[in-house]
Amino acid sequence: MTTPQDIGLVIVGDEILSGKRQDKHLAKVIELLAARGLALSWARYVGDDRPRITAALADAFASGDLVFSCGGIGATPDDHTRQCAAAALGVGLALHPQARELILERMRDVAIEQGKPFEPERADNLHRLNMGVFPEGAQIIRNPYNKIPGFSLGDVHFVPGFPVMAWPMIEAVLDQRYAHLHGGARTAERSVIVFGAMEATLTPLMEDIEARFAGVKVFSLPSVDHPTYGRHIELGVKGSGDPAEAFAALRGGLLAAGVSLGPELVR
């Protein structure tokens, strides 16, 4: 049973980096993971450049992480992800038999919807089969929206850039292949609003708390123009279970330092 170390996300497309389209995948993947007690460890954006995509995917394969890659698996000239995945692993590309059948099924459905004859040997339909040309050893990810599949290579999973397709495919992978991980990264947070202090002066206290309480991380979120609190720092701790003891020590250290405290927050 596979147990990846972390969870990552690769988002491919010039349209994201140029601002022509706003990325929606990052926030949604964080949401899908959180609903299962999981958390995203890293994310990487890359344009439609084969060397850069290949390098990003090589890193993903080498990481041992559970990784989702969104975008670039179509069959137009600006879609490079399938080829780059193969290059990153040093394997060939081949038409996946199951993907072929699903794509043909989709063609047949469209022909029926349009009241036209099904012509699988027509040039444009033959070109569509390229969407099922995957790196050798790939397993398909079913696409409930239009049947054109994505694919998996180990713990790296490739889905289209379209959210309406990508998100249910990601959910299916999480629930069908990684149910044993659900709940594994669930954390609790406790924090307090701190007024009149600088992060630099609070750093020794933060380091002391992390040293004293194993598995607890201290976080500091400064703000200069909050609509309610104005200039302040949200200082807190997070960890598996309830980090109440660590928070009590943090709060005590803040009081001993003579800083002014505002509301406490629990998440």
C-alpha angles and dihedrals in degrees: 000000000000119000111185117201099226141355122248139180130211117193116194128197144092089225090068095048093045093049095240087123129024115232113245098169100080096058093041095049090050088052094048091049094046090053087061097044092257133122136209114244101187145355133200131194120204133174129229094285117125099213092049094046091047091050092048092050093045087056090048093052092046094049097070087222130134102255134183119201117198123198142009099070097114126099104251123109093262093054109095107148098099092051093044092051089054092047092049090056096037094237134125131253125245139168105264109229095220092045089051092055093047092049091048089049089053091050090051092050092051092049090052092047090052095042092239132129117267107247110177092172093058111117096245092049092050088052090053089062087070087077086071095051101111135168113278112272095029123145119211127247110210118236111215092191103061106347094246099133134223121211145228131219108189107304095342113094127194122207134166123272093242109100093213088063103029100053100055089044091053090048091051092051092049093049100039102039106023107035087121089066097052112121092015096116100035109140138179127218134205121183143160134211110246123200130195099015137110123226092233092060091049096048096090090054091049092050091048093053093051091048093050100044116052115217094018123117123199118216132193123198112182122195130188102187110027110162092228108026102026114202108008147122124242102213121185153136132245135188145129112302118004113325091201095134093051091047091051089053091047093050091047091052091051092051091048088053089056098239123150115251129206132185123339120231130206122192 
